[in-house]
Amino acid sequence: MRRFLLIGAIAAILALLPASATLGALVTGSLPTAGFTYTSVTDNEVNIAGTGIHLKAEDSTNVKTTYSRVAPNAGFSAGWHYHKGPVIVTVTVGTLTFFGRVDERSQRHSEHEDDNACRTWDLSAGHTYIESTGQLLNAVVLPAKNAGITTVEWFTTRLYPAGAMDPVPVTAPCTP
């Protein structure tokens, strides 16, 4: 019996080593390798409300966090898309540039601004942007905004209904 317990304990420790190394790296500030993704599902109802923030999920919700590292490249594009739930994007290194459609709620520079124009905004290291459910946008990593940086790095946490496809690709709704 002791032998089985010892073998079980060793197997458990070996199984936990990769997870503990990753979690330890996050705690100490060492960022994980590219492609690191942790996916979880909420076990309970979520209801967060505050000034400007309202989040409520009564059904099972997928929560997916991804860490991305992309070299500044004029050819990189996340592609036009939207999400079926809120998304929290936090840049840790460099600047991520977003494009989104200009609409009545956005500030316009001119009353005669092209209705097919895109609004552009930058998210730099240490800042977070919360995408609204259904918000059409694209993200790029521009070399001109990331001079001297080898990779732009960010975390993306998506919350969306269990079983739903996310993100949802779309054709470009505006011209950057």
C-alpha positions as CSV (number, residue, x, y, z in Angstrom):
1,M,0.0,0.0,0.0
2,R,2.8,2.4,0.9
3,R,4.4,1.7,-2.5
4,F,1.2,2.7,-4.3
5,L,1.0,5.9,-2.3
6,L,4.6,6.8,-3.0
7,I,4.2,6.1,-6.7
8,G,1.0,8.2,-6.7
9,A,2.7,11.1,-4.8
10,I,5.6,11.1,-7.3
11,A,3.2,11.1,-10.3
12,A,1.3,14.0,-8.8
13,I,4.4,16.0,-8.2
14,L,5.6,15.4,-11.8
15,A,2.2,16.4,-13.1
16,L,2.3,19.6,-11.2
17,L,5.9,20.7,-12.1
18,P,5.0,22.3,-15.5
19,A,1.9,24.1,-14.1
20,S,3.8,25.3,-11.0
21,A,6.7,26.6,-13.2
22,T,4.3,28.5,-15.3
23,L,2.4,29.9,-12.3
24,G,5.7,30.7,-10.6
25,A,6.9,32.6,-13.7
26,L,3.7,34.7,-13.7
27,V,4.0,35.5,-10.0
28,T,7.7,36.5,-10.3
29,G,7.0,38.6,-13.4
30,S,8.7,36.3,-15.9
31,L,6.3,36.0,-18.8
32,P,5.4,32.6,-20.3
33,T,6.4,31.4,-23.7
34,A,4.5,32.4,-26.8
35,G,1.3,30.4,-27.3
36,F,0.7,29.9,-23.6
37,T,-3.1,29.5,-23.2
38,Y,-5.1,28.7,-20.1
39,T,-8.8,28.0,-20.6
40,S,-11.3,27.7,-17.8
41,V,-15.1,27.7,-17.4
42,T,-17.0,29.6,-14.7
43,D,-18.7,27.5,-12.1
44,N,-20.9,30.2,-10.8
45,E,-23.1,33.1,-11.8
46,V,-21.1,36.3,-12.4
47,N,-22.5,39.7,-11.7
48,I,-20.2,42.6,-11.6
49,A,-21.6,46.2,-11.7
50,G,-19.9,49.5,-11.2
51,T,-19.5,52.8,-12.9
52,G,-19.2,52.0,-16.6
53,I,-18.8,48.2,-16.0
54,H,-21.7,45.8,-16.1
55,L,-21.0,42.1,-16.4
56,K,-23.5,39.3,-15.8
57,A,-23.4,35.7,-16.9
58,E,-26.1,33.4,-15.8
59,D,-25.1,30.4,-17.9
60,S,-21.9,28.5,-18.2
61,T,-19.2,30.9,-19.6
62,N,-15.9,30.0,-21.2
63,V,-13.0,32.1,-19.9
64,K,-9.9,31.9,-22.1
65,T,-6.7,33.8,-21.4
66,T,-4.0,33.9,-24.1
67,Y,-0.5,35.4,-23.9
68,S,0.7,36.7,-27.3
69,R,4.2,37.8,-28.5
70,V,4.4,39.3,-31.9
71,A,7.4,41.0,-33.6
72,P,6.5,44.4,-34.9
73,N,5.5,43.7,-38.5
74,A,3.4,45.8,-40.9
75,G,2.0,42.5,-42.2
76,F,0.6,41.3,-38.9
77,S,-3.1,41.7,-38.3
78,A,-5.4,40.0,-35.9
79,G,-8.1,40.3,-38.6
80,W,-11.4,42.0,-38.4
81,H,-13.6,40.3,-35.8
82,Y,-16.0,40.6,-32.9
83,H,-16.5,38.6,-29.7
84,K,-19.6,37.1,-28.2
85,G,-18.6,38.5,-24.8
86,P,-16.4,41.1,-23.2
87,V,-12.6,40.9,-23.8
88,I,-9.9,42.3,-21.6
89,V,-6.6,43.1,-23.4
90,T,-3.6,44.1,-21.4
91,V,-0.3,45.1,-23.1
92,T,2.9,44.2,-21.2
93,V,5.5,45.3,-23.8
94,G,5.2,47.7,-26.7
95,T,2.1,49.2,-28.4
96,L,-0.9,47.4,-29.9
97,T,-2.9,49.5,-32.4
98,F,-6.6,49.0,-32.8
99,F,-8.9,50.0,-35.7
100,G,-12.6,50.2,-35.2
101,R,-15.5,51.7,-37.1
102,V,-16.4,55.3,-36.4
103,D,-20.0,55.7,-35.3
104,E,-22.3,58.2,-33.6
105,R,-20.9,57.3,-30.2
106,S,-17.3,58.0,-31.3
107,Q,-15.8,61.4,-31.4
108,R,-15.5,62.7,-34.9
109,H,-13.0,65.2,-36.1
110,S,-15.4,66.7,-38.6
111,E,-19.1,66.5,-39.4
112,H,-18.1,65.6,-43.0
113,E,-15.9,62.7,-41.9
114,D,-16.1,59.6,-44.2
115,D,-18.7,57.2,-42.8
116,N,-16.4,54.4,-43.9
117,A,-13.5,55.7,-41.9
118,C,-11.9,53.8,-39.0
119,R,-11.2,55.2,-35.6
120,T,-7.6,54.3,-34.5
121,W,-6.3,54.1,-30.9
122,D,-3.1,52.7,-29.3
123,L,-2.8,50.6,-26.2
124,S,0.7,50.8,-24.7
125,A,2.5,48.7,-22.1
126,G,0.8,48.8,-18.7
127,H,-2.6,49.7,-20.1
128,T,-5.8,47.6,-20.5
129,Y,-8.6,48.0,-23.0
130,I,-12.0,46.3,-22.4
131,E,-13.7,45.4,-25.7
132,S,-17.5,45.4,-25.7
133,T,-19.5,42.4,-26.8
134,G,-20.0,42.6,-30.5
135,Q,-17.5,45.5,-31.1
136,L,-16.0,45.2,-34.6
137,L,-12.3,45.8,-34.6
138,N,-8.8,44.8,-35.8
139,A,-5.5,44.9,-34.0
140,V,-2.1,45.4,-35.6
141,V,1.5,45.6,-34.4
142,L,3.1,48.6,-36.3
143,P,6.9,48.9,-36.5
144,A,6.7,52.7,-36.4
145,K,5.1,52.6,-33.0
146,N,7.4,49.9,-31.6
147,A,10.9,51.2,-32.6
148,G,13.6,49.3,-30.7
149,I,11.2,46.6,-29.4
150,T,11.7,43.0,-30.6
151,T,8.2,41.8,-29.6
152,V,4.9,43.4,-28.6
153,E,3.4,41.3,-25.8
154,W,-0.1,41.2,-24.4
155,F,-2.6,39.1,-22.5
156,T,-6.2,38.7,-23.8
157,T,-8.9,37.3,-21.6
158,R,-12.2,36.5,-23.4
159,L,-15.5,35.6,-21.7
160,Y,-18.0,34.0,-24.0
161,P,-21.0,31.6,-23.9
162,A,-20.0,27.9,-23.5
163,G,-20.0,26.2,-26.9
164,A,-19.9,29.5,-28.9
165,M,-17.3,30.2,-31.5
166,D,-15.1,33.1,-30.5
167,P,-13.8,35.3,-32.0
168,V,-16.1,35.7,-35.0
169,P,-14.3,36.8,-38.2
170,V,-16.0,39.5,-40.3
171,T,-15.2,41.4,-43.5
172,A,-13.7,44.9,-42.9
173,P,-16.4,47.3,-42.0
174,C,-14.3,50.4,-42.6
175,T,-11.0,51.5,-44.2
176,P,-8.1,52.3,-41.9
